[in-house]
Amino acid sequence: MIKSVGIDLAGTGEHKVRCLDEGAQLCDGFSFQTTPEGLAKLEERIFSDGSNPVIVFEPTGLAWLI
């Protein structure tokens, strides 16, 4: 079960995601684009097993101002 999700937001291109399980071990990693399909992929991957993870992100540059 996914407990933590880290998202590295890209200024352009795909965003990178890494997920940790209960033991803080890497259990998933993937990328997604800022499109309806990409956001649906993100949601499906991190919540599909009933997880309610802590989600943190690190923006590139000033992406967080958008």
CHARMM internal coordinates of N, CA and C (Angstrom, degrees):
IC EDIT
DIST 1 N 1 CA 1.4475
DIST 1 CA 1 C 1.5294
ANGL 1 N 1 CA 1 C 108.55
DIST 1 C 2 N 1.3115
ANGL 1 CA 1 C 2 N 116.52
DIHE 1 N 1 CA 1 C 2 N 136.40
DIST 2 N 2 CA 1.4576
ANGL 1 C 2 N 2 CA 122.25
DIHE 1 CA 1 C 2 N 2 CA -179.19
DIST 2 CA 2 C 1.5269
ANGL 2 N 2 CA 2 C 109.87
DIHE 1 C 2 N 2 CA 2 C -76.88
DIST 2 C 3 N 1.3322
ANGL 2 CA 2 C 3 N 116.25
DIHE 2 N 2 CA 2 C 3 N 128.28
DIST 3 N 3 CA 1.4663
ANGL 2 C 3 N 3 CA 121.59
DIHE 2 CA 2 C 3 N 3 CA 178.78
DIST 3 CA 3 C 1.5259
ANGL 3 N 3 CA 3 C 112.54
DIHE 2 C 3 N 3 CA 3 C -108.90
DIST 3 C 4 N 1.3417
ANGL 3 CA 3 C 4 N 117.35
DIHE 3 N 3 CA 3 C 4 N -31.87
DIST 4 N 4 CA 1.4616
ANGL 3 C 4 N 4 CA 121.62
DIHE 3 CA 3 C 4 N 4 CA -178.10
DIST 4 CA 4 C 1.5165
ANGL 4 N 4 CA 4 C 109.65
DIHE 3 C 4 N 4 CA 4 C -137.25
DIST 4 C 5 N 1.3271
ANGL 4 CA 4 C 5 N 115.69
DIHE 4 N 4 CA 4 C 5 N 140.62
DIST 5 N 5 CA 1.4551
ANGL 4 C 5 N 5 CA 122.00
DIHE 4 CA 4 C 5 N 5 CA 178.31
DIST 5 CA 5 C 1.5227
ANGL 5 N 5 CA 5 C 107.91
DIHE 4 C 5 N 5 CA 5 C -128.43
DIST 5 C 6 N 1.3159
ANGL 5 CA 5 C 6 N 116.38
DIHE 5 N 5 CA 5 C 6 N 126.78
DIST 6 N 6 CA 1.4583
ANGL 5 C 6 N 6 CA 121.81
DIHE 5 CA 5 C 6 N 6 CA 174.94
DIST 6 CA 6 C 1.5110
ANGL 6 N 6 CA 6 C 109.06
DIHE 5 C 6 N 6 CA 6 C -112.66
DIST 6 C 7 N 1.3125
ANGL 6 CA 6 C 7 N 116.12
DIHE 6 N 6 CA 6 C 7 N 129.78
DIST 7 N 7 CA 1.4597
ANGL 6 C 7 N 7 CA 120.94
DIHE 6 CA 6 C 7 N 7 CA -178.88
DIST 7 CA 7 C 1.5206
ANGL 7 N 7 CA 7 C 108.70
DIHE 6 C 7 N 7 CA 7 C -121.39
DIST 7 C 8 N 1.3273
ANGL 7 CA 7 C 8 N 116.34
DIHE 7 N 7 CA 7 C 8 N 123.96
DIST 8 N 8 CA 1.4569
ANGL 7 C 8 N 8 CA 122.57
DIHE 7 CA 7 C 8 N 8 CA 174.98
DIST 8 CA 8 C 1.5219
ANGL 8 N 8 CA 8 C 106.33
DIHE 7 C 8 N 8 CA 8 C -98.40
DIST 8 C 9 N 1.3250
ANGL 8 CA 8 C 9 N 116.17
DIHE 8 N 8 CA 8 C 9 N 104.46
DIST 9 N 9 CA 1.4586
ANGL 8 C 9 N 9 CA 120.77
DIHE 8 CA 8 C 9 N 9 CA -178.06
DIST 9 CA 9 C 1.5216
ANGL 9 N 9 CA 9 C 110.09
DIHE 8 C 9 N 9 CA 9 C -76.30
DIST 9 C 10 N 1.3036
ANGL 9 CA 9 C 10 N 115.97
DIHE 9 N 9 CA 9 C 10 N 127.15
DIST 10 N 10 CA 1.4580
ANGL 9 C 10 N 10 CA 121.61
DIHE 9 CA 9 C 10 N 10 CA 179.28
DIST 10 CA 10 C 1.5233
ANGL 10 N 10 CA 10 C 109.89
DIHE 9 C 10 N 10 CA 10 C -90.76
DIST 10 C 11 N 1.3142
ANGL 10 CA 10 C 11 N 115.99
DIHE 10 N 10 CA 10 C 11 N 147.80
DIST 11 N 11 CA 1.4563
ANGL 10 C 11 N 11 CA 120.16
DIHE 10 CA 10 C 11 N 11 CA 174.76
DIST 11 CA 11 C 1.5229
ANGL 11 N 11 CA 11 C 110.65
DIHE 10 C 11 N 11 CA 11 C -67.87
DIST 11 C 12 N 1.3152
ANGL 11 CA 11 C 12 N 115.58
DIHE 11 N 11 CA 11 C 12 N -40.11
DIST 12 N 12 CA 1.4634
ANGL 11 C 12 N 12 CA 122.88
DIHE 11 CA 11 C 12 N 12 CA 174.57
DIST 12 CA 12 C 1.5228
ANGL 12 N 12 CA 12 C 106.87
DIHE 11 C 12 N 12 CA 12 C -139.67
DIST 12 C 13 N 1.2954
ANGL 12 CA 12 C 13 N 116.90
DIHE 12 N 12 CA 12 C 13 N 152.98
DIST 13 N 13 CA 1.4609
ANGL 12 C 13 N 13 CA 120.07
DIHE 12 CA 12 C 13 N 13 CA 178.29
DIST 13 CA 13 C 1.5118
ANGL 13 N 13 CA 13 C 112.82
DIHE 12 C 13 N 13 CA 13 C 87.88
DIST 13 C 14 N 1.3179
ANGL 13 CA 13 C 14 N 114.56
DIHE 13 N 13 CA 13 C 14 N -157.84
DIST 14 N 14 CA 1.4628
ANGL 13 C 14 N 14 CA 120.58
DIHE 13 CA 13 C 14 N 14 CA -174.33
DIST 14 CA 14 C 1.5243
ANGL 14 N 14 CA 14 C 112.13
DIHE 13 C 14 N 14 CA 14 C -86.06
DIST 14 C 15 N 1.3241
ANGL 14 CA 14 C 15 N 115.55
DIHE 14 N 14 CA 14 C 15 N 143.96
DIST 15 N 15 CA 1.4554
ANGL 14 C 15 N 15 CA 123.19
DIHE 14 CA 14 C 15 N 15 CA 174.88
DIST 15 CA 15 C 1.5295
ANGL 15 N 15 CA 15 C 107.61
DIHE 14 C 15 N 15 CA 15 C -86.92
DIST 15 C 16 N 1.3208
ANGL 15 CA 15 C 16 N 117.58
DIHE 15 N 15 CA 15 C 16 N 144.46
DIST 16 N 16 CA 1.4699
ANGL 15 C 16 N 16 CA 122.70
DIHE 15 CA 15 C 16 N 16 CA -178.41
DIST 16 CA 16 C 1.5201
ANGL 16 N 16 CA 16 C 110.17
DIHE 15 C 16 N 16 CA 16 C -102.55
DIST 16 C 17 N 1.3262
ANGL 16 CA 16 C 17 N 116.41
DIHE 16 N 16 CA 16 C 17 N 138.40
DIST 17 N 17 CA 1.4624
ANGL 16 C 17 N 17 CA 122.77
DIHE 16 CA 16 C 17 N 17 CA -178.23
DIST 17 CA 17 C 1.5277
ANGL 17 N 17 CA 17 C 109.33
DIHE 16 C 17 N 17 CA 17 C -126.44
DIST 17 C 18 N 1.3335
ANGL 17 CA 17 C 18 N 115.58
DIHE 17 N 17 CA 17 C 18 N 137.57
DIST 18 N 18 CA 1.4601
ANGL 17 C 18 N 18 CA 121.76
DIHE 17 CA 17 C 18 N 18 CA 172.88
DIST 18 CA 18 C 1.5173
ANGL 18 N 18 CA 18 C 107.33
DIHE 17 C 18 N 18 CA 18 C -131.05
DIST 18 C 19 N 1.3288
ANGL 18 CA 18 C 19 N 116.66
DIHE 18 N 18 CA 18 C 19 N 137.72
DIST 19 N 19 CA 1.4610
ANGL 18 C 19 N 19 CA 121.96
DIHE 18 CA 18 C 19 N 19 CA -177.68
DIST 19 CA 19 C 1.5220
ANGL 19 N 19 CA 19 C 110.00
DIHE 18 C 19 N 19 CA 19 C -122.12
DIST 19 C 20 N 1.3381
ANGL 19 CA 19 C 20 N 115.22
DIHE 19 N 19 CA 19 C 20 N 140.90
DIST 20 N 20 CA 1.4617
ANGL 19 C 20 N 20 CA 121.87
DIHE 19 CA 19 C 20 N 20 CA 177.62
DIST 20 CA 20 C 1.5164
ANGL 20 N 20 CA 20 C 109.83
DIHE 19 C 20 N 20 CA 20 C -116.03
DIST 20 C 21 N 1.3379
ANGL 20 CA 20 C 21 N 115.70
DIHE 20 N 20 CA 20 C 21 N 146.97
DIST 21 N 21 CA 1.4640
ANGL 20 C 21 N 21 CA 121.09
DIHE 20 CA 20 C 21 N 21 CA 178.18
DIST 21 CA 21 C 1.5298
ANGL 21 N 21 CA 21 C 110.84
DIHE 20 C 21 N 21 CA 21 C -92.17
DIST 21 C 22 N 1.3282
ANGL 21 CA 21 C 22 N 116.16
DIHE 21 N 21 CA 21 C 22 N -169.47
DIST 22 N 22 CA 1.4664
ANGL 21 C 22 N 22 CA 122.02
DIHE 21 CA 21 C 22 N 22 CA -177.77
DIST 22 CA 22 C 1.5245
ANGL 22 N 22 CA 22 C 112.83
DIHE 21 C 22 N 22 CA 22 C -58.77
DIST 22 C 23 N 1.3111
ANGL 22 CA 22 C 23 N 117.38
DIHE 22 N 22 CA 22 C 23 N -30.63
DIST 23 N 23 CA 1.4611
ANGL 22 C 23 N 23 CA 122.29
DIHE 22 CA 22 C 23 N 23 CA -179.64
DIST 23 CA 23 C 1.5183
ANGL 23 N 23 CA 23 C 113.36
DIHE 22 C 23 N 23 CA 23 C -92.51
DIST 23 C 24 N 1.3213
ANGL 23 CA 23 C 24 N 117.19
DIHE 23 N 23 CA 23 C 24 N 13.57
DIST 24 N 24 CA 1.4669
ANGL 23 C 24 N 24 CA 123.92
DIHE 23 CA 23 C 24 N 24 CA -178.80
DIST 24 CA 24 C 1.5285
ANGL 24 N 24 CA 24 C 111.90
DIHE 23 C 24 N 24 CA 24 C 61.97
DIST 24 C 25 N 1.3348
ANGL 24 CA 24 C 25 N 116.46
DIHE 24 N 24 CA 24 C 25 N 30.13
DIST 25 N 25 CA 1.4585
ANGL 24 C 25 N 25 CA 122.37
DIHE 24 CA 24 C 25 N 25 CA 176.56
DIST 25 CA 25 C 1.5253
ANGL 25 N 25 CA 25 C 109.05
DIHE 24 C 25 N 25 CA 25 C -100.65
DIST 25 C 26 N 1.3292
ANGL 25 CA 25 C 26 N 115.98
DIHE 25 N 25 CA 25 C 26 N 142.01
DIST 26 N 26 CA 1.4578
ANGL 25 C 26 N 26 CA 120.89
DIHE 25 CA 25 C 26 N 26 CA 178.00
DIST 26 CA 26 C 1.5210
ANGL 26 N 26 CA 26 C 109.21
DIHE 25 C 26 N 26 CA 26 C -60.34
DIST 26 C 27 N 1.3230
ANGL 26 CA 26 C 27 N 116.89
DIHE 26 N 26 CA 26 C 27 N 123.10
DIST 27 N 27 CA 1.4648
ANGL 26 C 27 N 27 CA 119.87
DIHE 26 CA 26 C 27 N 27 CA -178.44
DIST 27 CA 27 C 1.5225
ANGL 27 N 27 CA 27 C 112.61
DIHE 26 C 27 N 27 CA 27 C -120.82
DIST 27 C 28 N 1.3363
ANGL 27 CA 27 C 28 N 117.71
DIHE 27 N 27 CA 27 C 28 N -10.77
DIST 28 N 28 CA 1.4579
ANGL 27 C 28 N 28 CA 120.14
DIHE 27 CA 27 C 28 N 28 CA 178.96
DIST 28 CA 28 C 1.5184
ANGL 28 N 28 CA 28 C 108.25
DIHE 27 C 28 N 28 CA 28 C -164.02
DIST 28 C 29 N 1.2956
ANGL 28 CA 28 C 29 N 115.81
DIHE 28 N 28 CA 28 C 29 N 151.64
DIST 29 N 29 CA 1.4524
ANGL 28 C 29 N 29 CA 122.71
DIHE 28 CA 28 C 29 N 29 CA 175.47
DIST 29 CA 29 C 1.5132
ANGL 29 N 29 CA 29 C 108.50
DIHE 28 C 29 N 29 CA 29 C -156.52
DIST 29 C 30 N 1.3124
ANGL 29 CA 29 C 30 N 116.38
DIHE 29 N 29 CA 29 C 30 N 135.45
DIST 30 N 30 CA 1.4548
ANGL 29 C 30 N 30 CA 120.58
DIHE 29 CA 29 C 30 N 30 CA -178.95
DIST 30 CA 30 C 1.5208
ANGL 30 N 30 CA 30 C 108.67
DIHE 29 C 30 N 30 CA 30 C -162.70
DIST 30 C 31 N 1.3024
ANGL 30 CA 30 C 31 N 117.02
DIHE 30 N 30 CA 30 C 31 N 178.38
DIST 31 N 31 CA 1.4576
ANGL 30 C 31 N 31 CA 121.90
DIHE 30 CA 30 C 31 N 31 CA 176.22
DIST 31 CA 31 C 1.5244
ANGL 31 N 31 CA 31 C 108.34
DIHE 30 C 31 N 31 CA 31 C -129.97
DIST 31 C 32 N 1.3303
ANGL 31 CA 31 C 32 N 115.10
DIHE 31 N 31 CA 31 C 32 N 161.13
DIST 32 N 32 CA 1.4594
ANGL 31 C 32 N 32 CA 119.95
DIHE 31 CA 31 C 32 N 32 CA 178.36
DIST 32 CA 32 C 1.5211
ANGL 32 N 32 CA 32 C 109.15
DIHE 31 C 32 N 32 CA 32 C -150.64
DIST 32 C 33 N 1.3136
ANGL 32 CA 32 C 33 N 115.41
DIHE 32 N 32 CA 32 C 33 N 159.80
DIST 33 N 33 CA 1.4605
ANGL 32 C 33 N 33 CA 121.60
DIHE 32 CA 32 C 33 N 33 CA 178.08
DIST 33 CA 33 C 1.5204
ANGL 33 N 33 CA 33 C 109.77
DIHE 32 C 33 N 33 CA 33 C -106.56
DIST 33 C 34 N 1.3360
ANGL 33 CA 33 C 34 N 115.44
DIHE 33 N 33 CA 33 C 34 N 159.54
DIST 34 N 34 CA 1.4611
ANGL 33 C 34 N 34 CA 120.51
DIHE 33 CA 33 C 34 N 34 CA 178.90
DIST 34 CA 34 C 1.5266
ANGL 34 N 34 CA 34 C 109.20
DIHE 33 C 34 N 34 CA 34 C -84.04
DIST 34 C 35 N 1.3099
ANGL 34 CA 34 C 35 N 114.51
DIHE 34 N 34 CA 34 C 35 N 73.46
DIST 35 N 35 CA 1.4610
ANGL 34 C 35 N 35 CA 123.25
DIHE 34 CA 34 C 35 N 35 CA 176.11
DIST 35 CA 35 C 1.5254
ANGL 35 N 35 CA 35 C 105.96
DIHE 34 C 35 N 35 CA 35 C -135.60
DIST 35 C 36 N 1.3169
ANGL 35 CA 35 C 36 N 118.57
DIHE 35 N 35 CA 35 C 36 N 163.54
DIST 36 N 36 CA 1.4671
ANGL 35 C 36 N 36 CA 118.58
DIHE 35 CA 35 C 36 N 36 CA 175.33
DIST 36 CA 36 C 1.5330
ANGL 36 N 36 CA 36 C 112.13
DIHE 35 C 36 N 36 CA 36 C -55.12
DIST 36 C 37 N 1.3273
ANGL 36 CA 36 C 37 N 116.81
DIHE 36 N 36 CA 36 C 37 N -39.59
DIST 37 N 37 CA 1.4654
ANGL 36 C 37 N 37 CA 120.66
DIHE 36 CA 36 C 37 N 37 CA 179.59
DIST 37 CA 37 C 1.5303
ANGL 37 N 37 CA 37 C 110.88
DIHE 36 C 37 N 37 CA 37 C -67.79
DIST 37 C 38 N 1.3238
ANGL 37 CA 37 C 38 N 116.43
DIHE 37 N 37 CA 37 C 38 N -41.83
DIST 38 N 38 CA 1.4593
ANGL 37 C 38 N 38 CA 120.82
DIHE 37 CA 37 C 38 N 38 CA 179.89
DIST 38 CA 38 C 1.5155
ANGL 38 N 38 CA 38 C 112.28
DIHE 37 C 38 N 38 CA 38 C -64.65
DIST 38 C 39 N 1.3316
ANGL 38 CA 38 C 39 N 116.90
DIHE 38 N 38 CA 38 C 39 N -42.13
DIST 39 N 39 CA 1.4648
ANGL 38 C 39 N 39 CA 120.67
DIHE 38 CA 38 C 39 N 39 CA 178.46
DIST 39 CA 39 C 1.5260
ANGL 39 N 39 CA 39 C 111.21
DIHE 38 C 39 N 39 CA 39 C -67.97
DIST 39 C 40 N 1.3332
ANGL 39 CA 39 C 40 N 117.19
DIHE 39 N 39 CA 39 C 40 N -34.82
DIST 40 N 40 CA 1.4668
ANGL 39 C 40 N 40 CA 120.68
DIHE 39 CA 39 C 40 N 40 CA 175.74
DIST 40 CA 40 C 1.5278
ANGL 40 N 40 CA 40 C 110.05
DIHE 39 C 40 N 40 CA 40 C -65.06
DIST 40 C 41 N 1.3409
ANGL 40 CA 40 C 41 N 116.76
DIHE 40 N 40 CA 40 C 41 N -39.61
DIST 41 N 41 CA 1.4692
ANGL 40 C 41 N 41 CA 121.45
DIHE 40 CA 40 C 41 N 41 CA 176.95
DIST 41 CA 41 C 1.5247
ANGL 41 N 41 CA 41 C 110.12
DIHE 40 C 41 N 41 CA 41 C -61.26
DIST 41 C 42 N 1.3283
ANGL 41 CA 41 C 42 N 117.01
DIHE 41 N 41 CA 41 C 42 N -44.91
DIST 42 N 42 CA 1.4646
ANGL 41 C 42 N 42 CA 121.19
DIHE 41 CA 41 C 42 N 42 CA 178.32
DIST 42 CA 42 C 1.5204
ANGL 42 N 42 CA 42 C 110.60
DIHE 41 C 42 N 42 CA 42 C -58.69
DIST 42 C 43 N 1.3110
ANGL 42 CA 42 C 43 N 116.60
DIHE 42 N 42 CA 42 C 43 N -50.21
DIST 43 N 43 CA 1.4668
ANGL 42 C 43 N 43 CA 121.29
DIHE 42 CA 42 C 43 N 43 CA -179.03
DIST 43 CA 43 C 1.5300
ANGL 43 N 43 CA 43 C 111.36
DIHE 42 C 43 N 43 CA 43 C -60.13
DIST 43 C 44 N 1.3096
ANGL 43 CA 43 C 44 N 116.35
DIHE 43 N 43 CA 43 C 44 N -45.43
DIST 44 N 44 CA 1.4691
ANGL 43 C 44 N 44 CA 120.49
DIHE 43 CA 43 C 44 N 44 CA -178.66
DIST 44 CA 44 C 1.5256
ANGL 44 N 44 CA 44 C 111.74
DIHE 43 C 44 N 44 CA 44 C -62.71
DIST 44 C 45 N 1.3223
ANGL 44 CA 44 C 45 N 116.93
DIHE 44 N 44 CA 44 C 45 N -43.01
DIST 45 N 45 CA 1.4692
ANGL 44 C 45 N 45 CA 120.53
DIHE 44 CA 44 C 45 N 45 CA -176.60
DIST 45 CA 45 C 1.5219
ANGL 45 N 45 CA 45 C 112.68
DIHE 44 C 45 N 45 CA 45 C -68.46
DIST 45 C 46 N 1.3346
ANGL 45 CA 45 C 46 N 118.22
DIHE 45 N 45 CA 45 C 46 N -38.59
DIST 46 N 46 CA 1.4658
ANGL 45 C 46 N 46 CA 118.06
DIHE 45 CA 45 C 46 N 46 CA -173.59
DIST 46 CA 46 C 1.5281
ANGL 46 N 46 CA 46 C 113.85
DIHE 45 C 46 N 46 CA 46 C -92.02
DIST 46 C 47 N 1.3335
ANGL 46 CA 46 C 47 N 117.71
DIHE 46 N 46 CA 46 C 47 N -17.40
DIST 47 N 47 CA 1.4616
ANGL 46 C 47 N 47 CA 119.64
DIHE 46 CA 46 C 47 N 47 CA -179.52
DIST 47 CA 47 C 1.5258
ANGL 47 N 47 CA 47 C 113.73
DIHE 46 C 47 N 47 CA 47 C -113.97
DIST 47 C 48 N 1.3360
ANGL 47 CA 47 C 48 N 118.91
DIHE 47 N 47 CA 47 C 48 N 0.95
DIST 48 N 48 CA 1.4649
ANGL 47 C 48 N 48 CA 121.78
DIHE 47 CA 47 C 48 N 48 CA -171.92
DIST 48 CA 48 C 1.5267
ANGL 48 N 48 CA 48 C 114.17
DIHE 47 C 48 N 48 CA 48 C -63.69
DIST 48 C 49 N 1.3162
ANGL 48 CA 48 C 49 N 118.15
DIHE 48 N 48 CA 48 C 49 N -29.53
DIST 49 N 49 CA 1.4676
ANGL 48 C 49 N 49 CA 119.77
DIHE 48 CA 48 C 49 N 49 CA -177.71
DIST 49 CA 49 C 1.5276
ANGL 49 N 49 CA 49 C 112.66
DIHE 48 C 49 N 49 CA 49 C -98.15
DIST 49 C 50 N 1.3237
ANGL 49 CA 49 C 50 N 117.27
DIHE 49 N 49 CA 49 C 50 N 17.85
DIST 50 N 50 CA 1.4585
ANGL 49 C 50 N 50 CA 121.23
DIHE 49 CA 49 C 50 N 50 CA 179.89
DIST 50 CA 50 C 1.5166
ANGL 50 N 50 CA 50 C 113.59
DIHE 49 C 50 N 50 CA 50 C 84.05
DIST 50 C 51 N 1.3259
ANGL 50 CA 50 C 51 N 116.64
DIHE 50 N 50 CA 50 C 51 N 9.12
DIST 51 N 51 CA 1.4606
ANGL 50 C 51 N 51 CA 120.98
DIHE 50 CA 50 C 51 N 51 CA 179.73
DIST 51 CA 51 C 1.5205
ANGL 51 N 51 CA 51 C 111.41
DIHE 50 C 51 N 51 CA 51 C -66.77
DIST 51 C 52 N 1.3264
ANGL 51 CA 51 C 52 N 115.21
DIHE 51 N 51 CA 51 C 52 N 152.60
DIST 52 N 52 CA 1.4574
ANGL 51 C 52 N 52 CA 122.89
DIHE 51 CA 51 C 52 N 52 CA 172.07
DIST 52 CA 52 C 1.5298
ANGL 52 N 52 CA 52 C 106.11
DIHE 51 C 52 N 52 CA 52 C -131.51
DIST 52 C 53 N 1.3477
ANGL 52 CA 52 C 53 N 116.33
DIHE 52 N 52 CA 52 C 53 N 70.12
DIST 53 N 53 CA 1.4594
ANGL 52 C 53 N 53 CA 120.48
DIHE 52 CA 52 C 53 N 53 CA -170.46
DIST 53 CA 53 C 1.5289
ANGL 53 N 53 CA 53 C 113.74
DIHE 52 C 53 N 53 CA 53 C -77.05
DIST 53 C 54 N 1.3280
ANGL 53 CA 53 C 54 N 114.05
DIHE 53 N 53 CA 53 C 54 N 160.79
DIST 54 N 54 CA 1.4578
ANGL 53 C 54 N 54 CA 121.40
DIHE 53 CA 53 C 54 N 54 CA 167.81
DIST 54 CA 54 C 1.5215
ANGL 54 N 54 CA 54 C 105.83
DIHE 53 C 54 N 54 CA 54 C -77.77
DIST 54 C 55 N 1.3264
ANGL 54 CA 54 C 55 N 116.99
DIHE 54 N 54 CA 54 C 55 N 131.60
DIST 55 N 55 CA 1.4586
ANGL 54 C 55 N 55 CA 121.21
DIHE 54 CA 54 C 55 N 55 CA -178.04
DIST 55 CA 55 C 1.5219
ANGL 55 N 55 CA 55 C 108.64
DIHE 54 C 55 N 55 CA 55 C -118.84
DIST 55 C 56 N 1.3209
ANGL 55 CA 55 C 56 N 116.09
DIHE 55 N 55 CA 55 C 56 N 125.58
DIST 56 N 56 CA 1.4607
ANGL 55 C 56 N 56 CA 122.02
DIHE 55 CA 55 C 56 N 56 CA 177.01
DIST 56 CA 56 C 1.5216
ANGL 56 N 56 CA 56 C 107.93
DIHE 55 C 56 N 56 CA 56 C -125.17
DIST 56 C 57 N 1.3217
ANGL 56 CA 56 C 57 N 115.92
DIHE 56 N 56 CA 56 C 57 N 152.92
DIST 57 N 57 CA 1.4534
ANGL 56 C 57 N 57 CA 118.27
DIHE 56 CA 56 C 57 N 57 CA 177.07
DIST 57 CA 57 C 1.5078
ANGL 57 N 57 CA 57 C 110.81
DIHE 56 C 57 N 57 CA 57 C -139.57
DIST 57 C 58 N 1.3313
ANGL 57 CA 57 C 58 N 113.77
DIHE 57 N 57 CA 57 C 58 N 155.84
DIST 58 N 58 CA 1.4463
ANGL 57 C 58 N 58 CA 121.65
DIHE 57 CA 57 C 58 N 58 CA 177.77
DIST 58 CA 58 C 1.5201
ANGL 58 N 58 CA 58 C 106.65
DIHE 57 C 58 N 58 CA 58 C -125.89
DIST 58 C 59 N 1.3273
ANGL 58 CA 58 C 59 N 116.90
DIHE 58 N 58 CA 58 C 59 N 109.57
DIST 59 N 59 CA 1.4533
ANGL 58 C 59 N 59 CA 119.47
DIHE 58 CA 58 C 59 N 59 CA -178.71
DIST 59 CA 59 C 1.5240
ANGL 59 N 59 CA 59 C 111.79
DIHE 58 C 59 N 59 CA 59 C -78.50
DIST 59 C 60 N 1.3072
ANGL 59 CA 59 C 60 N 115.47
DIHE 59 N 59 CA 59 C 60 N 152.50
DIST 60 N 60 CA 1.4506
ANGL 59 C 60 N 60 CA 122.00
DIHE 59 CA 59 C 60 N 60 CA 172.62
DIST 60 CA 60 C 1.5212
ANGL 60 N 60 CA 60 C 107.54
DIHE 59 C 60 N 60 CA 60 C -89.90
DIST 60 C 61 N 1.2855
ANGL 60 CA 60 C 61 N 117.44
DIHE 60 N 60 CA 60 C 61 N 124.10
DIST 61 N 61 CA 1.4592
ANGL 60 C 61 N 61 CA 120.92
DIHE 60 CA 60 C 61 N 61 CA 179.44
DIST 61 CA 61 C 1.5135
ANGL 61 N 61 CA 61 C 111.49
DIHE 60 C 61 N 61 CA 61 C 63.46
DIST 61 C 62 N 1.3212
ANGL 61 CA 61 C 62 N 116.19
DIHE 61 N 61 CA 61 C 62 N -130.44
DIST 62 N 62 CA 1.4615
ANGL 61 C 62 N 62 CA 122.06
DIHE 61 CA 61 C 62 N 62 CA -177.66
DIST 62 CA 62 C 1.5205
ANGL 62 N 62 CA 62 C 112.44
DIHE 61 C 62 N 62 CA 62 C -103.68
DIST 62 C 63 N 1.3370
ANGL 62 CA 62 C 63 N 117.68
DIHE 62 N 62 CA 62 C 63 N 26.71
DIST 63 N 63 CA 1.4701
ANGL 62 C 63 N 63 CA 121.56
DIHE 62 CA 62 C 63 N 63 CA -178.38
DIST 63 CA 63 C 1.5150
ANGL 63 N 63 CA 63 C 112.10
DIHE 62 C 63 N 63 CA 63 C -56.90
DIST 63 C 64 N 1.3272
ANGL 63 CA 63 C 64 N 117.83
DIHE 63 N 63 CA 63 C 64 N -29.91
DIST 64 N 64 CA 1.4655
ANGL 63 C 64 N 64 CA 121.25
DIHE 63 CA 63 C 64 N 64 CA -177.54
DIST 64 CA 64 C 1.5184
ANGL 64 N 64 CA 64 C 112.20
DIHE 63 C 64 N 64 CA 64 C -69.92
DIST 64 C 65 N 1.3216
ANGL 64 CA 64 C 65 N 119.18
DIHE 64 N 64 CA 64 C 65 N -14.74
DIST 65 N 65 CA 1.4643
ANGL 64 C 65 N 65 CA 121.89
DIHE 64 CA 64 C 65 N 65 CA 178.71
DIST 65 CA 65 C 1.5173
ANGL 65 N 65 CA 65 C 112.64
DIHE 64 C 65 N 65 CA 65 C -79.05
DIST 65 C 66 N 1.3141
ANGL 65 CA 65 C 66 N 117.25
DIHE 65 N 65 CA 65 C 66 N -15.64
DIST 66 N 66 CA 1.4664
ANGL 65 C 66 N 66 CA 120.86
DIHE 65 CA 65 C 66 N 66 CA -176.48
DIST 66 CA 66 C 1.5027
ANGL 66 N 66 CA 66 C 110.15
DIHE 65 C 66 N 66 CA 66 C -73.94
END
COOR INIT
IC SEED 1 N 1 CA 1 C
IC BUILD
